[in-house]
Amino acid sequence: MSASNTIRCASVLMFIASCDGSADTKPAAADAPSSTEGTRYPVPEADDLPLTGADGAPPNLRGCLNRNLYFNGPHSVSTTESVSVTKYDDTFNSIENKDWVYTVEEVTPEGVAKVNVEEKMGSSNGTGYTSSTSVSLRGFSTSTVATTAGAPPPAVFEYDLAPGESVTQDLSTPDLEIKRVYTYMGREDITVAGQLVKACRVNSVVTIPSELPQFRTSSRISTWYGVGTGLELRSDSLGVPDSIDKSRTLRDLTNAVINGARIH
């Protein structure tokens, strides 16, 4: 798994990517119960719209999950990012435009939302893609849904973390060993497009061990998500020395709208 794919996974789940496995800790925020099987969570009313700012967002990392995107859809999100990739001492810059449509497929009596997320990306360097991913939201955990045999485990992101708490995940397939550890570092104020914005910082370490250096990779990723909006505001990904493909990727959000309402 490349650093860029890991970041994308985290951002789609609102946030990034940030990928299933077993959590070493199952922390609970003080303001609500932990996201355990069978726990009921309030389901948003039919007229509750996704947040477009920090007002009304829960504390801790929960505040960077925009839960209402997963209910009462379809909802649309559009973003523009500046991307800088430095590889082998060469730097490549591009602008990426991304559009997501969240369409609710089902909300169970337990309050689990099952949503189809369509993503379309176009880049100033001529690359792009269109994808469709099935995502479930259970309490404060988002999870992609595995669809094919032999595919990586479902991607899960746990928002029930207090500052300093970590989750360890095994993303291995029968052919490839992958481990990810992500830690909620806490709230930070960062400047986005000239505005000071409240953010949740998550640090990730993704490792692919191998006895062969050309296949051994390790990436360290810092990602900042917008409080309330859940959008990926900034990411800094660095391949550490045992990777043959040493690179650094910087992403900065320059513009975003949710349901047509501009947030930055």
Rosetta blueprint (number, residue, H / E / L):
1 M L
2 S L
3 A H
4 S H
5 N H
6 T H
7 I H
8 R H
9 C H
10 A H
11 S H
12 V H
13 L L
14 M L
15 F L
16 I L
17 A L
18 S L
19 C L
20 D L
21 G L
22 S L
23 A L
24 D L
25 T L
26 K L
27 P L
28 A L
29 A L
30 A L
31 D L
32 A L
33 P L
34 S L
35 S L
36 T L
37 E L
38 G L
39 T L
40 R L
41 Y L
42 P L
43 V L
44 P L
45 E L
46 A L
47 D L
48 D L
49 L L
50 P L
51 L L
52 T L
53 G L
54 A L
55 D L
56 G L
57 A L
58 P L
59 P L
60 N H
61 L H
62 R H
63 G H
64 C H
65 L L
66 N L
67 R H
68 N H
69 L H
70 Y H
71 F L
72 N L
73 G L
74 P L
75 H E
76 S E
77 V E
78 S E
79 T E
80 T E
81 E E
82 S E
83 V E
84 S E
85 V E
86 T E
87 K E
88 Y L
89 D L
90 D E
91 T E
92 F E
93 N E
94 S E
95 I E
96 E E
97 N E
98 K E
99 D E
100 W E
101 V E
102 Y E
103 T E
104 V E
105 E E
106 E E
107 V E
108 T L
109 P L
110 E L
111 G L
112 V L
113 A E
114 K E
115 V E
116 N E
117 V E
118 E E
119 E E
120 K E
121 M E
122 G E
123 S E
124 S L
125 N L
126 G L
127 T L
128 G E
129 Y E
130 T E
131 S E
132 S E
133 T E
134 S E
135 V E
136 S E
137 L E
138 R E
139 G L
140 F L
141 S E
142 T E
143 S E
144 T E
145 V L
146 A L
147 T L
148 T L
149 A L
150 G L
151 A L
152 P L
153 P L
154 P L
155 A L
156 V E
157 F E
158 E E
159 Y L
160 D L
161 L L
162 A L
163 P L
164 G L
165 E L
166 S E
167 V E
168 T E
169 Q E
170 D E
171 L L
172 S L
173 T E
174 P L
175 D L
176 L E
177 E L
178 I L
179 K E
180 R E
181 V E
182 Y E
183 T E
184 Y E
185 M E
186 G E
187 R E
188 E E
189 D E
190 I E
191 T E
192 V E
193 A L
194 G L
195 Q E
196 L E
197 V E
198 K E
199 A E
200 C E
201 R E
202 V E
203 N E
204 S E
205 V E
206 V E
207 T E
208 I E
209 P L
210 S L
211 E L
212 L L
213 P H
214 Q H
215 F H
216 R L
217 T E
218 S E
219 S E
220 R E
221 I E
222 S E
223 T E
224 W E
225 Y E
226 G E
227 V L
228 G L
229 T L
230 G L
231 L L
232 E E
233 L E
234 R E
235 S E
236 D E
237 S E
238 L E
239 G E
240 V L
241 P L
242 D L
243 S L
244 I L
245 D L
246 K L
247 S E
248 R E
249 T E
250 L E
251 R E
252 D E
253 L E
254 T E
255 N E
256 A E
257 V E
258 I E
259 N L
260 G L
261 A E
262 R E
263 I L
264 H L
